[in-house]
Amino acid sequence: MFAGLDVYVCRSLQLQATIADGQQSDLDADDIRNEQRQRLRVSIDSLRGMRDVVIMDTPPSLGFLMTTSLIAADLYVVPIFPSGYELKGLENLARTTEKIRKRFNPGLQLLGVVVGNFDPSAKLDKDILELLRNRFGEEFVFDRVITRSVRHREATIYGQTIFEIANGSPAAEQYRELGRSIIERLIAQSNEEEEMRRAVNV
């Protein structure tokens, strides 16, 4: 899927926020947290020019791992299931990313929204997909949705990728198509940035 690209995947981010004992003030604790938040960013920056793409996969919570990854990232992808609970979480994510832009990473940009666990026969799922397109703009919601499949659950349970457990299946092809779309957007984003740099240097 990533032919021609040098891709580094952070499969499990080993980060931990450790605040020492009561000998430190609240300001000291804040300094420690901020320093730890910047560590991943420094590490990722050291890979620039060595890798085409670095992918960071985070848990679906707005905790330390998520916020630290957003501080380090240039672009982020939002995976979402069509449910009211997930839509509420999306609003929290939007507020969090805005704070991160203001405080730590003004260049952070949304690459796209991926809709998963989608049931094409359910009106509610179709309505939520349309709501997301209105909320983010059609250009930011990937056309390829990931439909419900027992293959996806099997891959999660057995700790394998969809390509390992069901390569060639419709479920695997959906992810392959999504991967191509992501790569196309990354290339387009890179070309836009290069054009802007050239325009500034003229």
C-alpha positions in Angstrom: 0.0 0.0 0.0 2.8 2.4 0.8 5.0 1.5 -2.2 7.5 4.3 -2.9 7.1 5.9 0.5 9.3 5.5 3.6 6.8 5.1 6.4 7.4 4.8 10.1 4.5 3.6 12.2 4.4 4.2 16.0 2.3 1.2 16.9 2.3 1.8 20.6 3.4 5.1 22.0 5.3 4.4 25.2 4.8 7.7 27.0 3.9 8.3 30.6 3.3 11.5 32.5 5.1 11.1 35.8 4.7 13.9 38.4 7.0 13.4 41.4 6.2 13.7 45.0 4.7 16.6 47.1 8.1 18.4 47.2 7.1 20.1 44.0 4.7 23.0 43.5 1.9 23.1 41.0 4.0 25.2 38.8 6.8 22.6 38.9 4.3 19.9 37.9 3.1 22.1 35.0 6.7 22.5 33.8 7.2 18.8 34.0 4.0 18.1 32.0 4.9 20.6 29.4 8.4 19.2 29.0 7.1 15.7 28.6 4.5 16.9 26.1 7.4 18.3 24.0 9.5 15.1 24.0 7.5 13.3 21.3 7.6 16.4 19.1 11.4 16.6 19.4 11.7 12.9 18.5 9.4 13.2 15.5 11.2 16.4 14.3 14.4 14.4 14.3 12.9 12.1 11.7 12.2 14.9 9.2 14.1 14.3 6.0 14.7 10.6 7.1 11.1 9.4 6.6 8.3 10.4 4.2 5.5 9.7 6.7 5.4 9.0 10.4 2.1 7.5 11.6 1.1 7.8 15.2 -1.9 5.7 16.4 -3.4 6.8 19.7 -6.2 5.5 22.0 -9.6 7.0 21.5 -9.4 9.3 24.5 -8.3 12.9 25.0 -5.7 12.0 27.5 -1.9 12.5 27.6 -1.1 10.2 24.6 -3.6 11.9 22.4 -2.7 15.5 23.2 1.0 14.8 23.1 0.6 13.2 19.6 -1.4 16.2 18.4 1.3 18.6 19.6 3.9 16.6 17.6 1.8 16.1 14.5 1.5 18.1 11.3 -1.8 16.5 10.3 -4.4 14.3 12.0 -7.1 11.9 10.9 -10.3 11.5 12.8 -11.9 8.0 12.8 -15.5 8.0 13.9 -18.4 5.6 14.2 -21.9 6.9 13.3 -23.4 7.2 16.9 -24.5 10.0 19.1 -21.9 9.2 21.7 -19.1 9.6 19.1 -20.5 12.9 17.9 -20.3 14.3 21.4 -16.7 13.1 21.6 -16.0 14.8 18.3 -17.0 18.2 19.8 -14.6 17.6 22.6 -11.9 16.7 20.1 -12.6 19.9 18.2 -12.1 22.0 21.3 -9.0 20.2 22.2 -7.3 20.6 18.8 -8.2 24.3 18.9 -6.5 24.7 22.3 -3.4 22.8 21.0 -3.2 25.1 17.9 -3.3 28.2 20.2 -0.8 26.9 22.8 1.6 24.5 21.2 1.1 23.7 17.5 -0.3 26.4 15.3 0.4 24.4 12.2 -1.8 21.4 13.1 -4.3 20.6 10.3 -7.1 18.1 9.8 -6.3 15.7 7.0 -9.7 14.0 7.0 -12.5 12.2 8.7 -12.9 8.4 8.3 -16.3 6.9 9.0 -16.2 3.3 10.3 -18.6 0.6 11.4 -21.0 2.1 8.8 -24.2 0.3 7.9 -25.3 1.5 4.4 -28.8 0.2 5.0 -29.4 2.3 8.1 -30.9 5.7 7.6 -29.3 7.0 10.8 -25.8 6.1 9.6 -26.5 7.9 6.3 -27.8 11.0 8.2 -24.7 11.1 10.4 -22.5 10.8 7.4 -24.3 13.8 5.8 -24.0 15.7 9.1 -20.2 15.1 9.1 -19.9 16.4 5.6 -21.8 19.5 6.5 -19.7 20.0 9.7 -16.3 19.5 8.2 -16.9 20.0 4.5 -17.3 17.3 1.9 -13.6 17.6 0.9 -12.5 16.5 4.5 -14.7 13.4 4.8 -13.2 10.5 3.0 -15.5 9.0 0.3 -14.4 5.5 1.4 -16.4 4.5 4.5 -15.5 1.3 6.4 -18.6 -0.8 6.6 -19.4 -3.3 9.4 -17.8 -6.6 9.0 -17.1 -9.6 11.3 -13.6 -9.6 9.7 -12.8 -6.3 11.4 -13.8 -7.7 14.8 -11.7 -10.8 14.2 -8.7 -8.8 13.3 -9.0 -6.9 16.6 -9.6 -10.0 18.7 -6.6 -11.9 17.2 -4.3 -8.9 17.2 -3.8 -8.9 13.4 -4.3 -6.4 10.7 -7.2 -6.9 8.3 -4.6 -7.7 5.6 -3.2 -10.5 7.6 -6.5 -12.1 8.6 -8.6 -11.5 5.5 -6.4 -10.2 2.6 -8.4 -10.0 -0.6 -11.7 -9.7 1.2 -14.0 -6.7 0.7 -13.2 -5.5 4.2 -9.4 -5.5 3.4 -10.1 -3.8 0.1 -11.9 -0.9 1.9 -8.8 -0.2 4.0 -6.6 -0.5 1.0 -8.7 2.0 -0.9 -8.7 4.3 2.2 -4.9 4.0 2.4 -4.6 5.2 -1.2 -6.9 8.1 -0.5 -4.8 9.2 2.5 -1.6 8.9 0.5 -3.1 11.1 -2.3 -4.0 13.7 0.2 -0.6 13.6 1.8 1.0 14.1 -1.6 -1.4 17.0 -2.4 -0.6 18.6 0.9 3.1 18.3 0.4 2.8 19.8 -3.1 0.8 22.8 -1.8 3.4 23.4 0.9 6.2 23.3 -1.7 4.4 25.8 -3.9 3.9 28.1 -0.9 7.6 27.9 -0.1 8.5 28.7 -3.7 6.1 31.7 -3.8 7.7 33.1 -0.6 11.2 32.7 -2.0 10.4 34.4 -5.3 
